[in-house]
Amino acid sequence: MKSKSGKRIGIFGFGCVGQGLHDVLQENPHLEVAKICVKDREKLRTLPTDAFTYDPQELLQDTSIDLFAELISDPKEALLIVRQALEAGKTIVSANKKMISENLPELVALQEEFCGTLLYEAAVCGSIPILRTLEAYYGTEPLQEVSGILNGSSNYILTKLDAEGLSYEQALAEAQALGFAEADPTLDVGGYDALHKISLIAAHAFGALVKPEQVLRAGIQHISKKDINLAQVLGGRFRLVASAKINAHNRLELQVLPTLVFPDSELYYVEAEFNGVALHAKYAGSQFLKGRGAGSHPTGSAVWADVSAALAGYKYSYAKLPKEEEPVQLKIEGEDELQVYLRTPRPELLPQLPWLQLTSFGVDSRNAQLVGTILRKDLLAHLPALKQTAAFIAQLPSYISANQAVNASCQVLEELV
Ligand SMILES: NC(=O)c1ccc[n+]([C@@H]2O[C@H](COP(=O)([O-])OP(=O)(O)OC[C@H]3O[C@@H](n4cnc5c(N)ncnc54)[C@H](OP(=O)(O)O)[C@@H]3O)[C@@H](O)[C@H]2O)c1
C-alpha cells in the first residue's frame, strides 16, 4: 500500500511485536512497509510470500528505505542489524532490551559518530512511555527514585498465586498458555528482564551506565505458598520490584528483588500482566504510570510511537549521561542496609553471612525462614551461594519487624494445620 508520507520502513521480525506493528501500520497507512525480514522459511505466514525476505542485507542495503524497526528475538543478530544501520547513519527503532542494555555505551557512541538515530521505548514496559517521559520531561530535573513492576510475566504469576491460590507451576503454565511467559521463562522469573529494563531506566533517569553484576538481583522462581500466606497475614503482597534510587550519600542503589508491598503503595494494585512505574522527582514530586507492559498491540503501539517520533527528527538527548569532558560517573552504592526475608528448603546449605541482625524461625530439617538486616554489598557478594540453596529472597520494608514476621509465620502454620 502506498503511504501518505511517501516514507518506507523495513521491518526485522514478524512475531508477536512485528505483527503488532504491522497491524497498526495497516490501520494507519502513513508508512509503506518495504519488506519484512524473518528467519524460518517453513513457517506459515499471514501475508503473501513476497512480503518477506530471509536476507537482512536486502533491507539494510536498500537505499529507498527511510527507517528500520528491529523486532527479532535473537539479541546477537539484532546487535549486528542495529550496528550496521547506525554505522550507515540510518534511523532504527528496537524493542530488544537485552541487546540494548548490554551494549548501550557502544550504541550511544555510534549515534554520535555517524549521526544515526536509535529509539527503544518498546524495550521498557511495552506501552508505558517511560523513556520518553524521562528524556523529554526529566532531562534536567534531578530524580530521586524510579521503581516499578517492569515484567508482566512474573507479575501475572505472583497475582495468580496471591489471588487464586494457584501453585507456582500452575500459574507459570497458565502464563505460558496465554503467551505472557516464554517456553523458557528464566529471563522473566529470574529477574533478568527487569534488570535489563532498570539498566536502561538508570541511563536515562540518572546518567548511569550499569553493569549487570552491580545490580542486586533475585527472582520469584522459588516462591512457595508459605511465603504468599505470610505476606497475606502481614497485609501485603510480594511483587518483583526493580528500583534505581539515589540515597542520602548521593549514590545510586540498584536492585531487582521480590519485595513486600502494602496497600499504601501504587505497586500493590498492579495486577496480572500490567506494569507500573513510580517516579520521584526533586521538584515535581511523585508520579505513577501504569499500563500494558507487553503483548502484540501494546508493544507495537510503542514501536509505532518511536517510528513517528524518529520520522519527525526526534532523538534521545541522553542529557544525564556523563560527557567526555566530565567523565565522573555516579557511584553505585553497596553500603546501605537492607532488611530481607529468606526461606530455603535446603537449610543445611545456608552459607555464613555477615548479618547485622538476624532472626531465624520455622527451622526444621526441610525448611528455614529468617529475617535479617545486611549491607547491600554483602548480600550482593553472597547471592550466588544463597541461590544454591533454592532460597526465596525478598526485601521487607524496615517498618515490618522480625517479630511481626515470626508471629505471621506462626499464624500461617496454624491455618495450614
Ligand atoms: N512479546 C512482547 O510482548 C515484547 C514486549 C517488549 C519487547 N519485546 C521484544 O521484542 C523483540 C521481539 O519479541 P517477540 O515477542 O515479537 O518475539 P517472537 O514472537 O518470538 O518473534 C521473533 C521474530 O524474530 C524473527 N527472528 C528471529 N531470529 C531472526 C534472525 N536471526 N533473522 C531474522 N529474523 C529473526 C523470527 O522469525 P521467524 O518468524 O522466521 O521465526 C520472528 O518473526 C524481542 O527483543 C523481545 O524481547 C517483546
The ligand as an SDF file (V2000), in Angstrom:
LIG
                    3D

 48 52  0  0  0  0  0  0  0  0999 V2000
    6.4280  -10.0030   23.1270 N   0  0  0  0  0  0  0  0  0  0  0  0
    6.3580   -8.8800   23.8030 C   0  0  0  0  0  0  0  0  0  0  0  0
    5.3290   -8.5630   24.3840 O   0  0  0  0  0  0  0  0  0  0  0  0
    7.5700   -7.9670   23.8710 C   0  0  0  0  0  0  0  0  0  0  0  0
    7.4510   -6.7760   24.6220 C   0  0  0  0  0  0  0  0  0  0  0  0
    8.5270   -5.8830   24.6270 C   0  0  0  0  0  0  0  0  0  0  0  0
    9.6890   -6.1990   23.9220 C   0  0  0  0  0  0  0  0  0  0  0  0
    9.7700   -7.3780   23.2380 N   0  0  0  0  0  0  0  0  0  0  0  0
   10.9950   -7.6480   22.4870 C   0  0  0  0  0  0  0  0  0  0  0  0
   10.6870   -7.5960   21.1030 O   0  0  0  0  0  0  0  0  0  0  0  0
   11.5210   -8.5000   20.3870 C   0  0  0  0  0  0  0  0  0  0  0  0
   10.6600   -9.4760   19.6080 C   0  0  0  0  0  0  0  0  0  0  0  0
    9.8790  -10.2130   20.5120 O   0  0  0  0  0  0  0  0  0  0  0  0
    8.6330  -11.1030   20.0250 P   0  0  0  0  0  0  0  0  0  0  0  0
    7.8680  -11.4260   21.2460 O   0  0  0  0  0  0  0  0  0  0  0  0
    7.9400  -10.4460   18.8960 O   0  0  0  0  0  0  0  0  0  0  0  0
    9.4000  -12.4100   19.5280 O   0  0  0  0  0  0  0  0  0  0  0  0
    8.7830  -13.6410   18.7040 P   0  0  0  0  0  0  0  0  0  0  0  0
    7.2930  -13.6250   18.7620 O   0  0  0  0  0  0  0  0  0  0  0  0
    9.4980  -14.8450   19.1510 O   0  0  0  0  0  0  0  0  0  0  0  0
    9.2030  -13.3290   17.1900 O   0  0  0  0  0  0  0  0  0  0  0  0
   10.5370  -13.2210   16.8390 C   0  0  0  0  0  0  0  0  0  0  0  0
   10.6840  -12.8820   15.3800 C   0  0  0  0  0  0  0  0  0  0  0  0
   12.0760  -12.6960   15.1400 O   0  0  0  0  0  0  0  0  0  0  0  0
   12.4270  -13.4090   13.9600 C   0  0  0  0  0  0  0  0  0  0  0  0
   13.8340  -13.7860   14.0220 N   0  0  0  0  0  0  0  0  0  0  0  0
   14.4820  -14.4440   14.9990 C   0  0  0  0  0  0  0  0  0  0  0  0
   15.7740  -14.5680   14.7130 N   0  0  0  0  0  0  0  0  0  0  0  0
   15.9660  -13.9740   13.4980 C   0  0  0  0  0  0  0  0  0  0  0  0
   17.0770  -13.7660   12.6730 C   0  0  0  0  0  0  0  0  0  0  0  0
   18.2980  -14.2180   13.0090 N   0  0  0  0  0  0  0  0  0  0  0  0
   16.8880  -13.0990   11.4930 N   0  0  0  0  0  0  0  0  0  0  0  0
   15.6750  -12.6430   11.1490 C   0  0  0  0  0  0  0  0  0  0  0  0
   14.5740  -12.7990   11.9120 N   0  0  0  0  0  0  0  0  0  0  0  0
   14.7190  -13.4650   13.0660 C   0  0  0  0  0  0  0  0  0  0  0  0
   11.5050  -14.6110   13.9680 C   0  0  0  0  0  0  0  0  0  0  0  0
   11.4750  -15.1310   12.6430 O   0  0  0  0  0  0  0  0  0  0  0  0
   10.5050  -16.3330   12.2410 P   0  0  0  0  0  0  0  0  0  0  0  0
    9.1340  -15.7280   12.1530 O   0  0  0  0  0  0  0  0  0  0  0  0
   11.0240  -16.7610   10.9060 O   0  0  0  0  0  0  0  0  0  0  0  0
   10.6380  -17.3550   13.3090 O   0  0  0  0  0  0  0  0  0  0  0  0
   10.1950  -13.9820   14.4380 C   0  0  0  0  0  0  0  0  0  0  0  0
    9.4820  -13.4210   13.3640 O   0  0  0  0  0  0  0  0  0  0  0  0
   12.4080   -9.1780   21.4450 C   0  0  0  0  0  0  0  0  0  0  0  0
   13.6140   -8.4720   21.5540 O   0  0  0  0  0  0  0  0  0  0  0  0
   11.5960   -9.0070   22.7160 C   0  0  0  0  0  0  0  0  0  0  0  0
   12.4380   -9.0120   23.8720 O   0  0  0  0  0  0  0  0  0  0  0  0
    8.7350   -8.2660   23.2020 C   0  0  0  0  0  0  0  0  0  0  0  0
  1  2  1  0
  2  3  2  0
  2  4  1  0
  4  5  1  0
  4 48  2  0
  5  6  2  0
  6  7  1  0
  7  8  2  0
  8  9  1  0
  8 48  1  0
  9 10  1  0
  9 46  1  0
 10 11  1  0
 11 12  1  0
 11 44  1  0
 12 13  1  0
 13 14  1  0
 14 15  2  0
 14 16  1  0
 14 17  1  0
 17 18  1  0
 18 19  2  0
 18 20  1  0
 18 21  1  0
 21 22  1  0
 22 23  1  0
 23 24  1  0
 23 42  1  0
 24 25  1  0
 25 26  1  0
 25 36  1  0
 26 27  1  0
 26 35  1  0
 27 28  2  0
 28 29  1  0
 29 30  1  0
 29 35  2  0
 30 31  1  0
 30 32  2  0
 32 33  1  0
 33 34  2  0
 34 35  1  0
 36 37  1  0
 36 42  1  0
 37 38  1  0
 38 39  2  0
 38 40  1  0
 38 41  1  0
 42 43  1  0
 44 45  1  0
 44 46  1  0
 46 47  1  0
M  CHG  2   8   1  16  -1
M  END
$$$$
